[in-house]
Amino acid sequence: METSINRLKEALRNSERVAVLTGAGVSAEKCQVMLVIGTSSVVQPAASLAYTAKSGGAPVAEINLERTPNSDLMDIVLTGKAGEILPGLVEGWA
């Protein structure tokens, strides 16, 4: 009985993950701009969200300490500490 309950709990956790990732994909398809901040851009499926946004027509910017495997896809690549770069971006938008 305990094993069945544990399997059910795990199935529910997995379905929640699928729902979150599906929602992220839909949001990426519809976004107007995507900022990819502080990531290796290697771990899937999250790493593919930049591709999804780009294919939906959104400009994509990467802010990271170093270039990533996705850097060539990006419209803008800003290399440095996000905590130093982001305040300047926010000021520019205000």
Secondary structure, DSSP 8 states (H G I E B T S, - for coil): -HHHHHHHHHHHHHHHHHHHHHHHHHHHHH-S-EEEES--S-STTGGGHHHHHHHTT--EEEEESS--TTGGG-SEEEES-HHHHHHHHHHHH-
